[in-house]
């Protein structure tokens, strides 16, 4: 069954229609979109803000990894500098540390840190952070799936209940017609007609409520699956489809292998381990190599005033050995180890939470599947009861109150059956999401 689309008039659309009429053009009716559950999930992943935010975080983590790798490679730069010092009749001017009153620097500089070539903690940490961000994209996607699944089947359930309410109105109208004919033939009291009219009014109220509920559920889903707000769409639901429930051990193995929460927590443990390594680098010396080529002179030119070559090269090696920093490095290492312990604890809790969620989802799907059969039988029995009660009423063996009660019972049974189908489909979809197959 496809839920019937409804339209919301918009001021802009009215103006466009009016302009088309003035121009002698007949506006084409807007095309209605029909989506099934996979299409709804794909649309939500395309337009949902939380997933886009997670993808942006992943893109930033990727750039961090690129920057960490770039930090291990030689860095080249260019220096162009002019230094003026106030003169005092000495070669260096007022500031004796300067080389002269006018100093010109135009050099190309190549710098290389030696230690990052043999230690890779920064790169490994950035790669682990990227893995965490990538797993969180999947986490956001699955969280979005859960919302879309709930809203999709809410629309399906509301559509079924609208059909039930429409059928209830038809049955109530038929009963009113029967009581009126019975009253005309002198076979029923006017009280039966009043009771049937009240029953019809109640069923019409139920129909109006069902229409409102369908409109509200379609709005909730439309916000997720369309870039611009629209409610002129219908869904292709699968409430009558029954899937085989996978055995719990098989579902557990598949969920553990594909769960993004576990992957994110595991990658966080790796990242914390690399944090410890990077913190320990504070105990090690740093070695830097620098190569300079260019001009460093009191005059601009290939030769100085004495005629000597004014452009040349220089190189330097810098070794920085840490001696004492009041325990700051030790504290950083301890802090990184504490974060590593916290990450391991979070991983253990995530794994246990997955086991609990999977067992709960499997039990929910199993229980819902068992109830569907009972609810179907109850609906069929209620329909038979209404049919028999109506025949008994026409034969003068039942009262109008019994017919009205049978009509209310069959409506409740139909709604309960559709609720049971919806519960089962939602439970199966959530289980498949945990298993990574949806």
C-alpha positions in Angstrom: 0.0 0.0 0.0 1.3 3.4 -0.8 0.4 6.2 1.5 -1.7 8.8 -0.3 0.2 12.1 -1.0 -1.2 15.4 0.2 -0.4 18.9 -0.8 0.4 22.0 1.2 -0.4 25.2 -0.7 2.4 27.7 -0.9 2.2 31.4 -1.6 5.0 31.2 -4.2 3.2 28.4 -6.0 0.0 30.4 -6.1 1.7 33.4 -7.7 3.4 31.1 -10.3 0.1 29.6 -11.2 -1.6 33.0 -11.5 1.2 34.3 -13.7 0.9 31.2 -15.9 -2.8 31.8 -16.3 -2.3 35.4 -17.3 0.2 34.3 -20.0 -2.3 31.8 -21.3 -0.3 28.7 -20.0 -1.8 25.8 -18.1 0.6 24.9 -15.3 1.7 21.3 -15.2 0.9 19.5 -12.0 3.9 18.8 -9.7 5.3 15.3 -10.0 4.8 13.1 -7.0 7.8 11.2 -5.8 7.5 7.6 -4.6 10.3 6.3 -2.3 11.0 3.0 -0.6 13.1 2.4 2.5 16.5 2.1 0.7 15.8 5.2 -1.3 14.7 7.1 1.9 17.9 6.1 3.6 20.0 7.1 0.6 18.3 10.5 0.4 18.7 11.1 4.1 22.5 10.4 3.8 22.7 12.9 1.0 20.9 15.7 2.7 21.3 15.2 6.4 23.3 17.9 8.2 24.8 15.6 10.9 26.3 13.3 8.3 27.7 16.2 6.4 29.2 17.5 9.6 30.8 14.1 10.2 32.2 14.1 6.7 33.7 17.5 7.2 35.4 16.3 10.4 36.8 13.4 8.4 38.1 15.8 5.8 39.9 17.8 8.5 41.4 14.7 10.0 42.7 13.7 6.5 44.4 17.1 6.2 46.0 16.6 9.6 47.5 13.3 8.4 48.8 15.1 5.2 50.3 17.8 7.4 51.9 15.3 9.8 53.6 13.6 6.8 54.7 16.9 5.3 56.4 17.8 8.7 58.9 15.0 8.1 60.0 16.3 4.7 62.6 19.1 4.0 61.1 22.5 4.2 62.2 25.2 1.8 61.7 29.0 2.2 63.0 32.3 0.9 64.2 35.2 3.1 64.4 38.8 1.9 65.4 41.2 4.7 66.8 44.7 5.1 68.2 45.9 8.5 69.0 49.5 9.2 71.1 50.4 12.2 71.8 54.0 13.4 75.4 54.9 12.6 78.0 56.1 15.1 81.2 56.2 13.0 81.9 52.5 13.7 81.5 49.6 11.2 78.6 48.1 13.2 76.7 51.3 14.1 74.9 51.8 17.4 74.1 48.1 17.9 77.4 46.2 18.0 75.7 42.8 17.4 74.8 44.0 13.8 77.1 43.6 10.9 76.8 47.2 9.7 74.6 50.2 9.3 72.9 48.6 6.2 72.5 44.8 6.2 70.8 43.0 3.2 69.6 39.4 3.4 68.3 37.5 0.4 68.6 33.8 0.9 67.1 30.5 0.1 66.7 28.2 3.2 66.3 24.5 3.4 65.5 23.0 6.8 65.2 19.4 7.9 64.4 18.0 11.3 66.3 14.7 11.5 64.4 12.9 14.3 60.9 12.7 12.5 62.7 10.6 9.9 63.2 7.8 12.4 60.2 8.3 14.7 56.7 8.1 13.2 54.4 8.7 16.1 53.0 11.9 14.8 52.1 10.3 11.5 50.6 7.2 13.1 48.6 9.3 15.5 47.2 11.4 12.7 46.3 8.2 10.7 44.6 6.8 13.8 42.6 10.0 14.2 41.6 9.8 10.6 40.4 6.2 11.2 38.3 7.5 14.2 36.7 10.2 12.1 36.0 7.7 9.3 34.3 5.3 11.7 32.3 8.2 13.2 30.9 8.9 9.7 29.5 5.4 9.8 28.2 6.0 13.3 26.4 9.1 12.2 25.1 7.2 9.2 23.7 4.5 11.4 22.2 6.9 13.8 20.5 8.7 10.9 19.3 5.3 9.6 17.5 4.6 12.9 15.6 7.9 12.7 14.7 7.5 9.0 13.5 3.9 9.7 11.3 5.0 12.6 9.8 7.9 10.5 9.4 5.8 7.4 7.4 3.1 9.1 5.5 5.7 11.0 4.2 7.0 7.7 3.5 3.4 6.6 1.5 2.7 9.8 -0.4 6.0 9.5 -1.3 5.1 5.9 -2.6 1.7 7.0 -4.6 3.3 9.8 -6.1 5.8 7.4 -7.3 2.9 5.3 -8.7 1.2 8.4 -10.5 4.5 9.3 -11.9 4.8 5.8 -13.2 1.2 6.0 -14.6 1.9 9.4 -16.6 4.8 8.0 -18.0 2.6 5.2 -19.0 0.0 7.7 -20.7 2.5 10.0 -22.5 4.1 7.1 -23.7 0.7 6.0 -25.0 0.0 9.6 -26.8 3.3 9.6 -28.4 2.5 6.3 -29.5 -0.9 7.7 -31.0 0.7 10.9 -32.9 3.3 8.9 -34.4 0.6 6.7 -35.2 -1.5 9.8 -36.9 1.5 11.4 -38.9 2.2 8.2 -40.1 -1.4 8.2 -41.0 -1.2 11.9 -38.4 -3.8 12.8 -36.1 -1.5 14.8 -36.5 1.4 17.2 -35.4 4.9 16.5 -32.8 4.5 19.2 -30.9 2.1 17.0 -30.7 4.8 14.3 -29.4 7.3 16.8 -26.8 4.7 18.0 -25.7 4.0 14.4 -25.5 7.8 13.6 -23.3 8.3 16.7 -21.1 5.4 15.6 -20.7 6.9 12.1 -19.8 10.3 13.7 -17.1 8.6 15.8 -15.7 6.8 12.8 -15.6 10.1 10.8 -13.7 11.6 13.7 -11.3 8.7 13.6 -10.9 9.3 9.8 -10.1 12.9 10.4 -7.6 12.0 13.1 -5.9 9.4 10.8 -5.6 12.0 8.0 -4.0 14.5 10.4 -1.6 11.9 11.7 -0.5 10.8 8.2 0.2 14.5 7.4 2.3 14.9 10.5 4.3 11.8 9.9 5.0 12.7 6.3 6.3 16.1 7.3 8.7 14.5 9.8 10.1 12.2 7.1 10.2 14.9 4.4 12.5 17.0 6.5 15.1 14.2 6.4 14.8 13.0 2.8 14.3 16.2 0.7 16.7 19.2 0.3 13.6 21.5 0.1 10.6 21.0 2.2 7.8 19.1 0.3 5.0 16.7 1.3 3.8 15.7 -2.2 5.3 12.2 -2.1 4.3 8.7 -1.3 6.1 5.7 0.1 6.4 2.1 -1.1 6.1 0.2 2.2 6.8 -3.4 2.9 4.8 -4.1 6.1 3.5 -7.4 4.7 7.0 -8.7 4.0 8.3 -11.3 6.4 12.1 -11.9 6.5 13.8 -14.9 8.0 15.3 -14.0 11.4 19.0 -14.8 11.5 20.3 -16.9 14.4 21.7 -14.8 17.2 25.3 -16.1 17.0 25.4 -15.3 13.3 24.0 -11.8 13.9 26.4 -11.2 16.7 29.5 -12.2 14.6 28.4 -10.0 11.8 27.6 -7.0 14.0 31.0 -7.2 15.8 32.8 -7.4 12.5 31.0 -4.3 11.0 30.0 -2.1 13.9 31.4 1.4 13.5 31.2 2.3 17.2 33.6 -0.6 18.0 35.9 0.5 15.1 35.9 4.1 16.4 36.7 3.0 19.9 39.4 0.6 18.7 41.0 3.4 16.6 40.8 5.7 19.6 42.8 3.2 21.6 45.4 3.1 18.8 45.5 7.0 18.7 46.0 7.1 22.5 48.9 4.6 22.2 50.6 6.9 19.7 49.9 9.8 22.0 52.0 8.1 24.6 54.9 7.6 22.1 54.7 11.2 21.0 54.7 12.4 24.7 57.9 10.3 25.3 59.6 12.1 22.5 60.0 14.9 25.0 62.9 12.9 26.6 64.8 12.7 23.3 67.1 15.4 21.7 66.1 17.2 18.6 68.5 17.6 15.6 68.0 20.1 12.9 69.9 20.7 9.6 69.8 24.0 7.8 71.3 25.0 4.5 71.5 28.7 3.4 72.4 30.1 0.0 72.2 33.7 -1.0 73.2 37.2 0.1 74.1 38.4 3.6 76.0 41.6 3.1 76.2 45.4 3.7 75.8 46.0 0.0 73.6 44.5 -2.7 75.5 42.9 -5.5 77.6 39.9 -6.6 80.7 41.4 -5.0 81.4 43.5 -2.0 83.3 46.8 -1.9 86.6 44.9 -1.8 85.7 42.9 -4.8 85.2 39.6 -3.0 82.3 37.3 -3.9 79.2 38.5 -2.1 76.9 35.4 -2.6 77.6 32.0 -1.1 76.3 29.1 1.0 76.3 28.1 4.7 75.1 25.1 6.6 74.5 24.4 10.3 73.6 21.5 12.5 71.6 22.2 15.7 71.2 19.7 18.6 68.8 20.5 21.4 69.2 18.2 24.4 66.4 18.4 27.1 67.9 18.6 30.6 65.2 19.8 33.0 61.6 21.1 32.6 60.2 20.6 36.1 58.6 17.3 35.3 56.5 18.6 32.4 57.5 15.8 30.1 56.8 13.2 32.7 53.4 14.7 33.3 52.6 14.6 29.6 53.5 11.0 29.4 51.4 10.2 32.4 48.5 12.1 31.0 48.8 10.3 27.7 48.8 6.9 29.5 45.7 7.9 31.4 43.9 8.7 28.1 45.0 5.4 26.8 43.5 3.6 29.8 40.3 5.6 29.3 40.2 4.6 25.6 40.6 0.9 26.5 37.8 1.2 29.1 35.5 3.0 26.5 36.3 0.2 24.0 35.3 -2.5 26.5 32.0 -0.6 27.4 31.3 -0.1 23.7 31.7 -3.8 23.0 29.4 -4.8 25.9 26.8 -2.2 24.8 26.9 -3.6 21.3 26.2 -7.1 22.7 23.3 -5.8 24.8 21.8 -3.8 21.9 22.1 -6.8 19.5 20.5 -9.2 21.9 17.7 -6.7 22.6 17.1 -6.0 18.9 17.1 -9.8 18.2 14.6 -10.5 21.0 12.4 -7.5 19.9 12.3 -8.8 16.3 11.6 -12.4 17.5 8.8 -11.3 19.8 7.2 -9.0 17.3 7.3 -11.8 14.7 5.5 -14.1 17.1 2.8 -11.5 17.8 2.1 -10.8 14.1 0.4 -14.2 13.7 -1.7 -13.7 16.8 -2.7 -10.2 15.8 -3.7 -11.4 12.3 -5.9 -14.1 13.8 -7.4 -11.6 16.2 -8.2 -9.3 13.3 -9.8 -12.0 11.3 -11.9 -13.2 14.3 -13.0 -9.6 14.9 -14.1 -9.2 11.3 -16.0 -12.5 11.5 -17.6 -11.4 14.7 -18.7 -8.1 13.1 -20.2 -10.0 10.1 -22.1 -12.5 12.3 -23.3 -9.8 14.7 -24.6 -7.7 11.9 -26.5 -10.8 10.5 -27.9 -11.4 14.0 -29.0 -7.8 14.2 -30.8 -8.1 10.8 -32.5 -11.2 12.1 -33.5 -9.4 15.3 -31.2 -11.5 17.5 -28.7 -8.8 18.4 -28.9 -5.2 19.6 -27.5 -2.1 17.9 -25.1 -1.7 20.9 -23.6 -5.2 20.1 -23.0 -4.1 16.4 -21.4 -0.9 17.5 -19.2 -2.8 19.9 -18.2 -5.2 17.2 -17.3 -2.4 14.9 -15.1 -0.7 17.5 -13.5 -4.1 18.2 -12.7 -4.8 14.6 -11.2 -1.3 14.2 -9.0 -1.8 17.2 -7.9 -5.2 15.9 -7.0 -3.8 12.5 -5.0 -1.0 14.1 -3.3 -3.4 16.5 -2.4 -5.7 13.6 -0.8 -2.8 11.6 1.0 -1.7 14.8 2.3 -5.2 15.1 3.5 -5.3 11.5 5.2 -1.9 12.0 6.9 -3.0 15.2 8.2 -6.1 13.4 9.5 -4.2 10.4 11.2 -1.6 12.6 12.8 -4.2 14.7 14.1 -6.1 11.7 15.4 -2.9 10.2 17.2 -2.0 13.4 18.7 -5.5 13.7 19.9 -5.3 10.1 21.4 -1.9 10.8 23.4 -3.3 13.8 24.5 -6.2 11.5 25.7 -3.7 8.9 23.4 -5.1 6.1 21.2 -2.1 5.7 
